Amino acid sequence: MDQPEPAALASGAGPAGLAPDTQEFLKALGSPTRQRIMMLFSQGAELSVGEVAERTGISQATASQQLTLLRRGRIVTSRREGKTVYYRADRDGAVAALAELQSYLMTCC
């Protein structure tokens, strides 16, 4: 994929025109592993890091890192119950990021 020239980024063109939250959203969706993880959360499923790791065949450390990126991107949200952290899809965060992306694309394109 072509990257914008540094001058374009400095002038506000390209990805720099998006809010940091929306940039994180796009980064979070950029990985096939994170896309696979997201499919686990369909129909309101709530899973721990261990369950995500087991179902995707990745280590718990990798699952934790991937879930952190998904949380930063407002694609999942988390809650703690004792020592266990549970994750689920963050529909409101995703909708907000998509709305901002749509607005951006309607303006720039």
N, C-alpha and C positions, 0 to 999 in steps of 0.2 A: 504494500500500500504506500502511495506517495505521501511523504511528510511535507507539511507546509514549510516554506522558507522561514528562518528566524525573524526576518523583517516583517513577514506577514503576521506572525504571532505577536510581535511587539506592537503592531498597529491595531490589534484587537480583532483581526480577521482569523478565521479558522477556529480550532478548538478553544483558543483563549477567550472566545466570546461566550462560552458556556460557563455556568456557575460551577464552582469546584465540586459540589455535590453531584451534579450531572456528569461531570468528567469522571468521577469515581464510579458512577453507575455504568458508564460505557466501558470503563476498564474492567469492572467486575464481570460484565457479560462477555468479555473478549476471550475467555478461556473455555475450551471444550470441557475441561474437568469441572469448572464452576457451572457450566450449562447442565452437565449431568447431575450435579448436586441439586440444582434448582428443580429438576424434574421430581426429586424425592419429596418435595414439599407440596405437591399437587393435592387438591381437595382438603386443604387445611392441616396437613400432617405437621406434627411437631416432633423433632428428633434431637437427640443428644449428639455430641461430637463423635462418640463411639459408634452410635448407630449409623451416622453418615459414613464414617470410615468403613465400617463393615459392609454396608450396602454398595459402596462404590469401589471397594477393593484397594483403598489407599490407607496409609498410616494415619493414626490419630493426630500426629503432629501436622501432617499435610492437610488433613481435614480441618483442623483448627485454623491453620493459616488461610485456607480457602474461604472458610466461613467468616473470618475477620474481614477479608476483602469484600465479600458479599454484604456484610453488615455495613461497612463503610460506604458501599454503593447504594445503600437503602433498599436492598433487594431482600434481605432477611432481617429479622429482628430477633432479639434473644431475651430470655428471662432465666434467672437463677432460682433453682430449688435445691437448697442445701448446697452440696458441692457440685451438683450437676447443672450445666447450662443447656437449656433447650432452645432450639432455633425453629423458626417458622417463616413463611413468606411474609414480606412486608408490602402488602398491596398498595397502601397509601403512599409509601415512599417511591415505589416503582411508578405509580400513576403520576406523581408530582414530577419525577425526573422525565418521564415521557412527555408530559405536557410542556415542560420547558424546552425539551429537544424539538418538539413539533413547532413551537413558537420560533425558536432559533432557525430552524430549517425554512419556515415560511418567510422569514425576514431575509436570510442570506441567499436563498435560492429562488 
